[in-house]
Amino acid sequence: QAARARKVLSLVVRHSLPIRPSISRMEAVMMQSPASPASQNLVANTEKRLACGTIAAYSAPRMPFSAIDLLIRPARITVYRDALGMTIAAQAMIVSLCKSADFLLGFMLGKLSDATRTRWGRRKPFIALCSPVFMICTLLLGSPGWFFSRPHSADGNSTVTTVSEACAALVDSSNRSSCVELKACIDAAVASSTLRPWNATDGNADGVAAAAPASLSAYFGVLYFLWYLSGWTSSLIPYDALGMELTSDYHERARLFGVKTAFQFMGYLLQIGVGLGVSLAFETDVLMQVRLQAVAYSALLGLCFALLLRSVAERPLRPPKHAPLPMVPAVRQLLANGPYRQYLVFKVPMTIASLLPANLIIDYIKYSMRIEDFNATYYVAFAIVLLCVFGAIPLLISAARRWGRRGFARRRLAPLQLRTRAPPSH
């Protein structure tokens, strides 16, 4: 019976071959070995290469995004805490609440963007509607001096926070070696509660100066939440998804996101240069420094997004192979992936560790190094960090090629200790 079955099977195969349609060149190459150069070249050629103009138009908004991030982060301290007197506790609570709410809303926004169907696509409508809100919030966050004045002392008299108001006649930027009279004037102004101490945000040493009004905290909280929601969630999530959907070819996608990363670093370098120049031009007016940069970067972001919306077209959607899962089952299925759980265990502490230096460096420069006008020092330190990052890229690539991704990760994380040290008090 087995021999008869094999004979019948061979007859069926033999008679079915003549009526089988001829295979295409694509199928013929795909039937070759996966490592065949012919198959690799043909697969790469089936995906249309992205035009250089499309790549540049897509990547351009990442430059002002990075510059705005590097502007607002220190402005929370220089403008709201130092210049306007917001307490550290109030600002920390507002920032934590805004980021926590934004984290939860990010899942909903991603789900909504995936389900959107319009004639312009499903990503660009969110960018077109939310990016103007983000630009307005950036402008208002960087310009609180339009609505709020400097804090007042307990007796109702206005306190002064800049040397130009307290001892303007003694300020001589061309001669920094002779500052004995200026120092004496500043000490006298601090002693009389006319000038707040350099290291005080909610009052001077005797508690004479009052904290900023509650309206400033409300202003900062509402704008900061809308800033995160309209920018880093409602604009950046669809923006990143749009890049992933522009091409399905691995090499083209790597080229696209490589250029986008280059624009991101260009934004950091832009902010370092502009911030350093503005801080030197307006040494005693922090509000003006941040305001000018907020106006410039908001306008630049608007131009970049207008270029993206005009020049980048979304690809037509393919019909899904399976019905989309609801959010909870999709998350459960995602967490059932063992390697992805390991990635999360690695990613969460690394993210926290990477955020600590950027948020602590300003306080370290001001309160440990005791540099009041710390913007210039901050930007110089950030420039050194970026140069070190650029210099380390070839070394990291060489190490990854030598040991592989997994082996390189093990060797890189072996000596790493995730711990935080308080800045020295002396």
Solvent accessible surface area in square Angstrom, and as a share of the most:
residue,aa,sasa,rsa
1,Q,197,0.87
2,A,64,0.50
3,A,65,0.51
4,R,180,0.66
5,A,61,0.47
6,R,159,0.58
7,K,136,0.58
8,V,82,0.47
9,L,114,0.57
10,S,49,0.32
11,L,71,0.35
12,V,88,0.51
13,V,75,0.43
14,R,151,0.55
15,H,129,0.57
16,S,45,0.29
17,L,109,0.54
18,P,108,0.68
19,I,143,0.73
20,R,140,0.51
21,P,108,0.68
22,S,109,0.70
23,I,62,0.32
24,S,58,0.38
25,R,174,0.64
26,M,72,0.32
27,E,86,0.38
28,A,41,0.32
29,V,12,0.07
30,M,104,0.46
31,M,143,0.64
32,Q,83,0.37
33,S,65,0.42
34,P,126,0.79
35,A,76,0.59
36,S,20,0.13
37,P,97,0.61
38,A,51,0.39
39,S,9,0.06
40,Q,105,0.47
41,N,91,0.47
42,L,25,0.12
43,V,65,0.37
44,A,41,0.32
45,N,114,0.58
46,T,83,0.48
47,E,32,0.14
48,K,177,0.75
49,R,159,0.58
50,L,24,0.12
51,A,61,0.47
52,C,100,0.60
53,G,50,0.48
54,T,30,0.18
55,I,7,0.03
56,A,45,0.35
57,A,3,0.02
58,Y,0,0.00
59,S,0,0.00
60,A,11,0.09
61,P,0,0.00
62,R,31,0.11
63,M,35,0.16
64,P,0,0.00
65,F,0,0.00
66,S,1,0.00
67,A,0,0.00
68,I,0,0.00
69,D,26,0.14
70,L,2,0.01
71,L,3,0.01
72,I,5,0.02
73,R,51,0.19
74,P,4,0.03
75,A,3,0.02
76,R,34,0.13
77,I,10,0.05
78,T,9,0.05
79,V,1,0.00
80,Y,4,0.01
81,R,16,0.06
82,D,26,0.14
83,A,9,0.07
84,L,2,0.01
85,G,1,0.01
86,M,2,0.01
87,T,35,0.20
88,I,85,0.43
89,A,79,0.61
90,A,27,0.21
91,Q,8,0.04
92,A,54,0.42
93,M,118,0.53
94,I,20,0.10
95,V,20,0.11
96,S,65,0.42
97,L,114,0.57
98,C,10,0.06
99,K,76,0.32
100,S,66,0.42
101,A,38,0.29
102,D,16,0.09
103,F,129,0.54
104,L,115,0.57
105,L,54,0.27
106,G,14,0.13
107,F,105,0.44
108,M,118,0.53
109,L,20,0.10
110,G,18,0.17
111,K,83,0.35
112,L,104,0.52
113,S,0,0.00
114,D,64,0.33
115,A,73,0.56
116,T,26,0.15
117,R,148,0.54
118,T,59,0.35
119,R,208,0.76
120,W,159,0.56
121,G,17,0.16
122,R,37,0.14
123,R,12,0.04
124,K,27,0.11
125,P,23,0.15
126,F,25,0.11
127,I,0,0.00
128,A,42,0.32
129,L,135,0.67
130,C,27,0.16
131,S,4,0.02
132,P,54,0.34
133,V,64,0.37
134,F,0,0.00
135,M,38,0.17
136,I,101,0.51
137,C,5,0.03
138,T,0,0.00
139,L,51,0.25
140,L,45,0.22
141,L,2,0.01
142,G,1,0.01
143,S,1,0.01
144,P,1,0.01
145,G,25,0.24
146,W,122,0.43
147,F,121,0.51
148,F,37,0.15
149,S,82,0.53
150,R,44,0.16
151,P,4,0.03
152,H,84,0.37
153,S,12,0.07
154,A,80,0.62
155,D,106,0.55
156,G,50,0.48
157,N,95,0.48
158,S,71,0.46
159,T,2,0.01
160,V,21,0.12
161,T,26,0.15
162,T,19,0.11
163,V,33,0.19
164,S,45,0.29
165,E,94,0.42
166,A,32,0.25
167,C,6,0.04
168,A,60,0.46
169,A,104,0.81
170,L,75,0.38
171,V,60,0.35
172,D,76,0.39
173,S,74,0.48
174,S,106,0.68
175,N,66,0.34
176,R,168,0.61
177,S,103,0.66
178,S,67,0.43
179,C,60,0.36
180,V,115,0.66
181,E,108,0.48
182,L,37,0.18
183,K,124,0.53
184,A,60,0.47
185,C,35,0.21
186,I,46,0.23
187,D,73,0.38
188,A,61,0.47
189,A,10,0.08
190,V,43,0.25
191,A,89,0.69
192,S,75,0.49
193,S,24,0.16
194,T,61,0.35
195,L,11,0.06
196,R,21,0.08
197,P,21,0.13
198,W,87,0.31
199,N,78,0.40
200,A,15,0.11
201,T,13,0.07
202,D,85,0.44
203,G,7,0.07
204,N,17,0.09
205,A,104,0.81
206,D,122,0.63
207,G,55,0.53
208,V,50,0.29
209,A,5,0.04
210,A,50,0.39
211,A,46,0.36
212,A,20,0.16
213,P,72,0.45
214,A,86,0.66
215,S,62,0.40
216,L,2,0.01
217,S,30,0.19
218,A,59,0.46
219,Y,37,0.14
220,F,1,0.00
221,G,14,0.13
222,V,91,0.52
223,L,17,0.08
224,Y,2,0.01
225,F,58,0.24
226,L,64,0.32
227,W,6,0.02
228,Y,40,0.15
229,L,48,0.24
230,S,8,0.05
231,G,0,0.00
232,W,42,0.15
233,T,3,0.02
234,S,8,0.05
235,S,0,0.00
236,L,21,0.10
237,I,62,0.31
238,P,1,0.00
239,Y,0,0.00
240,D,52,0.27
241,A,24,0.19
242,L,1,0.00
243,G,0,0.00
244,M,89,0.40
245,E,49,0.22
246,L,11,0.06
247,T,1,0.00
248,S,66,0.42
249,D,17,0.09
250,Y,151,0.57
251,H,125,0.56
252,E,8,0.04
253,R,71,0.26
254,A,54,0.42
255,R,74,0.27
256,L,0,0.00
257,F,47,0.20
258,G,42,0.40
259,V,48,0.27
260,K,19,0.08
261,T,59,0.34
262,A,50,0.39
263,F,38,0.16
264,Q,44,0.19
265,F,40,0.17
266,M,89,0.40
267,G,0,0.00
268,Y,36,0.14
269,L,79,0.39
270,L,59,0.30
271,Q,0,0.00
272,I,12,0.06
273,G,44,0.42
274,V,53,0.30
275,G,1,0.01
276,L,52,0.26
277,G,39,0.38
278,V,23,0.13
279,S,3,0.02
280,L,107,0.53
281,A,75,0.58
282,F,79,0.33
283,E,51,0.23
284,T,59,0.34
285,D,48,0.25
286,V,38,0.22
287,L,22,0.11
288,M,56,0.25
289,Q,3,0.01
290,V,8,0.05
291,R,48,0.17
292,L,75,0.38
293,Q,7,0.03
294,A,0,0.00
295,V,70,0.40
296,A,54,0.42
297,Y,6,0.02
298,S,10,0.07
299,A,61,0.47
300,L,51,0.25
301,L,0,0.00
302,G,20,0.19
303,L,127,0.63
304,C,11,0.07
305,F,4,0.02
306,A,57,0.44
307,L,87,0.43
308,L,0,0.00
309,L,54,0.27
310,R,211,0.77
311,S,53,0.34
312,V,1,0.01
313,A,79,0.61
314,E,35,0.15
315,R,84,0.31
316,P,125,0.79
317,L,81,0.41
318,R,185,0.68
319,P,116,0.73
320,P,104,0.65
321,K,191,0.81
322,H,156,0.70
323,A,87,0.67
324,P,113,0.71
325,L,83,0.41
326,P,83,0.52
327,M,73,0.32
328,V,103,0.59
329,P,56,0.35
330,A,40,0.31
331,V,59,0.34
332,R,176,0.64
333,Q,118,0.52
334,L,86,0.43
335,L,81,0.40
336,A,75,0.58
337,N,73,0.38
338,G,23,0.22
339,P,99,0.62
340,Y,69,0.26
341,R,114,0.42
342,Q,125,0.55
343,Y,104,0.40
344,L,56,0.28
345,V,110,0.63
346,F,68,0.28
347,K,92,0.39
348,V,84,0.49
349,P,47,0.29
350,M,44,0.19
351,T,54,0.32
352,I,101,0.51
353,A,31,0.24
354,S,71,0.46
355,L,83,0.41
356,L,67,0.33
357,P,84,0.53
358,A,20,0.15
359,N,50,0.26
360,L,73,0.36
361,I,42,0.21
362,I,2,0.01
363,D,39,0.20
364,Y,84,0.32
365,I,5,0.02
366,K,6,0.03
367,Y,69,0.26
368,S,21,0.14
369,M,92,0.41
370,R,166,0.61
371,I,54,0.28
372,E,101,0.46
373,D,67,0.35
374,F,7,0.03
375,N,13,0.07
376,A,27,0.21
377,T,44,0.25
378,Y,0,0.00
379,Y,9,0.03
380,V,71,0.41
381,A,27,0.21
382,F,32,0.13
383,A,25,0.20
384,I,100,0.51
385,V,80,0.46
386,L,9,0.04
387,L,119,0.59
388,C,84,0.50
389,V,59,0.34
390,F,78,0.33
391,G,49,0.48
392,A,36,0.28
393,I,69,0.35
394,P,84,0.53
395,L,129,0.64
396,L,82,0.41
397,I,83,0.42
398,S,69,0.44
399,A,18,0.14
400,A,31,0.24
401,R,204,0.75
402,R,187,0.68
403,W,95,0.33
404,G,32,0.31
405,R,200,0.73
406,R,179,0.65
407,G,6,0.06
408,F,35,0.14
409,A,35,0.27
410,R,147,0.54
411,R,121,0.44
412,R,104,0.38
413,L,56,0.28
414,A,83,0.65
415,P,103,0.65
416,L,80,0.40
417,Q,113,0.50
418,L,92,0.46
419,R,155,0.57
420,T,85,0.50
421,R,181,0.66
422,A,90,0.70
423,P,67,0.42
424,P,62,0.39
425,S,110,0.71
426,H,183,0.82
